Amino acid sequence: MSKTDNAMNNRGAIPEAERVRRELRDALEAAGVMLPSLGLDPLSCTGPNPRPLIDLGRCDMATARGLTVLLREHREWGRGMER
């Protein structure tokens, strides 16, 4: 793959990360959890080869507790997944 091809693929990473962020936001909201700071990490979206990270942001204790309950209820979800 040429540098031009690689750069074109990496530019597609940011819109894909934004789609994933929206999907995560929607799923969390459907479960009753709102992370107001959920967004893309701006530094990870810069440079010639961006590798966007989704920043889960900050939340209050009630939201953290609600998220903890959801994760404990579905703890099997993460086991056996590719990392």
Backbone hydrogen bonds, N-H to C=O, Kabsch-Sander energy under -0.5 kcal/mol:
donor,donor_aa,acceptor,acceptor_aa,energy
6,N,2,S,-2.5
7,A,3,K,-2.5
8,M,4,T,-2.1
9,N,5,D,-2.2
10,N,6,N,-2.4
11,R,7,A,-1.9
12,G,8,M,-1.1
13,A,10,N,-1.2
14,I,10,N,-0.6
14,I,11,R,-0.6
16,E,12,G,-1.7
17,A,13,A,-2.5
18,E,14,I,-2.2
19,R,15,P,-2.0
20,V,16,E,-2.4
21,R,17,A,-2.5
22,R,18,E,-2.2
23,E,19,R,-2.4
24,L,20,V,-2.6
25,R,21,R,-2.7
26,D,22,R,-2.7
27,A,23,E,-2.4
28,L,24,L,-2.8
29,E,25,R,-2.7
30,A,26,D,-2.2
31,A,27,A,-1.2
32,G,29,E,-1.6
33,V,28,L,-3.2
37,S,58,R,-0.7
38,L,35,L,-1.8
39,G,55,D,-2.3
41,D,53,L,-2.8
44,S,41,D,-0.5
45,C,41,D,-0.5
45,C,42,P,-1.1
46,T,43,L,-1.3
51,R,44,S,-1.6
55,D,39,G,-3.2
55,D,53,L,-0.7
56,L,54,I,-0.6
64,A,60,D,-2.2
65,R,61,M,-2.7
66,G,62,A,-2.3
67,L,63,T,-2.6
68,T,64,A,-2.2
69,V,65,R,-2.4
70,L,66,G,-2.2
71,L,67,L,-2.5
72,R,68,T,-2.5
73,E,69,V,-2.3
74,H,70,L,-1.3
75,R,72,R,-1.1
77,W,74,H,-1.9
78,G,75,R,-0.6
79,R,76,E,-0.8
81,M,78,G,-1.3
